Amino acid sequence: MTLEEFNRLEAEEAGAMIRPCLDVDRWVRAVVEARPYRDVEACTVAARQAAHPLRPEEIEAALAQHPRIGERREGASAEARHSSREQAGLGDADAAVEERLAAGNAAYEERFGRVFLIRAAGRDHREILAELERRLRQDPEDELAEVGEQLEQIAALRLEGLLR
């Protein structure tokens, strides 16, 4: 879809198109209501501003759409396609890194009660593992804020990809 097409869609249809980028009602409404956008960059900047900061309940709801790092989301939904594309660039990790990621994911879920989320695009397995290990040491409030920032980055990248 082009930006011009997005700008012309009925509000309900435009919202449905972008919801897989970030499943937060407030964000979807704000991005749709701010149309028309002059270019994709203006749209993604507005989207980042509309998301920031995400409230704890919005973060938890949005996380329901994200698989664990290293796992593929099942199905043919838009969320599954986004996730597959984002994690495809990771390539294959060696067995030791895979084991450490799995153990780190489990430790993260035990510590924070949710899946570990990171913008995978542009990162390799070792970078993700280092970030996972760093973030396991954060206090819960700082970590929740970081999860929100990661969701914002993912949403902006997904939206940009959708409109280019």
C-alpha positions, 0 to 999 in steps of 0.5 A, a space after each residue: 500500500 502507498 501512503 497516498 492510498 493510506 491517506 484516502 482510506 476510510 478511517 475504519 479500514 485505515 485502522 485495520 491496516 495499521 493495527 498489526 503494527 501496534 495493537 493499541 487502540 489509542 495509537 491506531 486512532 491517533 495515527 488515523 486521525 492525523 491523516 493526511 501525511 505528506 510523506 512516510 517519514 512524517 507518518 512514522 514520526 507522528 506514529 512514534 509521538 502518538 505511541 510515546 509513552 505507552 501505558 503499562 496496560 497498552 504494553 501488556 496488550 501489545 505484547 500478546 501479538 509478539 512471539 518469543 525471540 527465536 520463535 516463529 509466530 504461527 498462522 497467516 495473520 499480518 502480525 505473523 508476517 511482520 514477525 517472520 520478516 523481522 526475525 528472518 534477518 537474524 539467520 541461524 544461531 549456533 547451538 550455544 547461543 540458541 540455548 542461552 537465548 532459550 534460557 534467557 527467555 525463560 529467566 526473563 519471563 520468570 523475572 518480569 512475567 512477560 515475553 522478552 521483546 526487542 526490535 530484532 530488525 538490524 540485530 543478530 543473535 549475539 546482539 540480542 543475547 547481550 541485550 537480553 542479559 543486560 535487561 535481565 539486570 534492570 529494575 522492573 520499572 525501567 524494563 517496562 519503559 524499555 519494552 514500551 520503547 521497543 514496541 514504539 520502534 517496532 511499530 514505526 518500522 512496521 508502519 514504514 514497511 507497510 507504506 513503502 
